[in-house]
Amino acid sequence: MKGVIIYSSKTGTTKECAQYIKDFTNYECFDLRDKAFKNQFHFSDYDFFVLGAPFRATILDKPMKKFLKKYGNYLLDKKFAIFGIGISNNAYAQMNKYYDNLIDESEFTVWLNGKIIIEGVKGLSGSITRAIAAQYQKDNKPLPEINKVDLEKFCQKLTTENNDITFDIDLKALKLKYTGDEEETEEETEEETEEETEEDDDNE
Ligand SMILES: Cc1cc2nc3c(=O)[nH]c(=O)nc-3n(C[C@H](O)[C@H](O)[C@H](O)COP(=O)(O)O)c2cc1C
């Protein structure tokens, strides 16, 4: 079975996870923002796909959105696993909105949490990121960290048939309890628009 890791990352958290999975599994690895993906990736070369991307303002990172739009249906004929990255407590609703039936069809889908990285993040994103970090400090809470235990388990699941391995936040298991999208607040909707506009600017 030939495996591949496909990820997108803006500030490096997802990249760090993808690199860890690559080192563990020896799968090939593509950054969706990298030219190598455009030039060297051929969907039909692989039987097992590992997908990972972060959320911002509840929106899935744009390159992964594009990937799912192009290959989502074809993935259903393959084997695949998904890792989600973010700091939201409402991980399932976010993931379900973009990965939809892929969560059901995946071998397993895990939420690995995220980090708040301030260094090198400029403009509006930088201001929002600093504000988020300040709020953690104000609430006397430590900044979020990648769930390294689940990351390790994710890698073990990829390389063994051990069904006894269970995750802290197993999105497939959460699906069983899910009763529908929670309503978006006005604030979130505004943030989404700002973030989308900024991403569009980035790509011009
Ligand atoms: C401006 C901003 C908005 C964010 N919005 C969300 C969000 O809506 N949901 C979520 O789960 N995480 C959110 N996060 C957390 C990111 O997903 C987290 O920082 C992640 O580690 C980023 O991944 P990357 O380093 O691979 O780009 C947000 C972070 C920032 C800086």
The ligand as an SDF file (V2000), in Angstrom:
LIG
                    3D

 31 33  0  0  0  0  0  0  0  0999 V2000
   -6.8650   34.4110   13.6450 C   0  0  0  0  0  0  0  0  0  0  0  0
   -7.0540   32.9870   14.0760 C   0  0  0  0  0  0  0  0  0  0  0  0
   -8.3040   32.4090   13.9960 C   0  0  0  0  0  0  0  0  0  0  0  0
   -8.4820   31.0850   14.3900 C   0  0  0  0  0  0  0  0  0  0  0  0
   -9.7180   30.5240   14.2900 N   0  0  0  0  0  0  0  0  0  0  0  0
   -9.8870   29.2220   14.6340 C   0  0  0  0  0  0  0  0  0  0  0  0
  -11.1530   28.6040   14.5090 C   0  0  0  0  0  0  0  0  0  0  0  0
  -12.1500   29.1740   14.0720 O   0  0  0  0  0  0  0  0  0  0  0  0
  -11.2510   27.3140   14.8800 N   0  0  0  0  0  0  0  0  0  0  0  0
  -10.1970   26.6010   15.3700 C   0  0  0  0  0  0  0  0  0  0  0  0
  -10.3820   25.4320   15.6870 O   0  0  0  0  0  0  0  0  0  0  0  0
   -8.9940   27.1560   15.4880 N   0  0  0  0  0  0  0  0  0  0  0  0
   -8.7940   28.4440   15.1350 C   0  0  0  0  0  0  0  0  0  0  0  0
   -7.5620   29.0170   15.2190 N   0  0  0  0  0  0  0  0  0  0  0  0
   -6.4230   28.2130   15.6630 C   0  0  0  0  0  0  0  0  0  0  0  0
   -5.5940   27.6870   14.5010 C   0  0  0  0  0  0  0  0  0  0  0  0
   -6.2530   26.6480   13.8580 O   0  0  0  0  0  0  0  0  0  0  0  0
   -4.2370   27.2310   15.0780 C   0  0  0  0  0  0  0  0  0  0  0  0
   -3.4710   28.3860   15.3330 O   0  0  0  0  0  0  0  0  0  0  0  0
   -3.4690   26.2740   14.1820 C   0  0  0  0  0  0  0  0  0  0  0  0
   -2.4130   25.7330   14.9360 O   0  0  0  0  0  0  0  0  0  0  0  0
   -2.9400   26.9200   12.9110 C   0  0  0  0  0  0  0  0  0  0  0  0
   -2.3910   25.9240   12.0830 O   0  0  0  0  0  0  0  0  0  0  0  0
   -1.1200   26.1940   11.1630 P   0  0  0  0  0  0  0  0  0  0  0  0
    0.0080   26.6380   12.1120 O   0  0  0  0  0  0  0  0  0  0  0  0
   -0.8230   24.8790   10.5260 O   0  0  0  0  0  0  0  0  0  0  0  0
   -1.4680   27.2620   10.1690 O   0  0  0  0  0  0  0  0  0  0  0  0
   -7.3760   30.3400   14.8570 C   0  0  0  0  0  0  0  0  0  0  0  0
   -6.1160   30.9390   14.9400 C   0  0  0  0  0  0  0  0  0  0  0  0
   -5.9570   32.2360   14.5440 C   0  0  0  0  0  0  0  0  0  0  0  0
   -4.5920   32.8390   14.6230 C   0  0  0  0  0  0  0  0  0  0  0  0
  1  2  1  0
  2  3  1  0
  2 30  2  0
  3  4  2  0
  4  5  1  0
  4 28  1  0
  5  6  2  0
  6  7  1  0
  6 13  1  0
  7  8  2  0
  7  9  1  0
  9 10  1  0
 10 11  2  0
 10 12  1  0
 12 13  2  0
 13 14  1  0
 14 15  1  0
 14 28  1  0
 15 16  1  0
 16 17  1  0
 16 18  1  0
 18 19  1  0
 18 20  1  0
 20 21  1  0
 20 22  1  0
 22 23  1  0
 23 24  1  0
 24 25  2  0
 24 26  1  0
 24 27  1  0
 28 29  2  0
 29 30  1  0
 30 31  1  0
M  END
$$$$
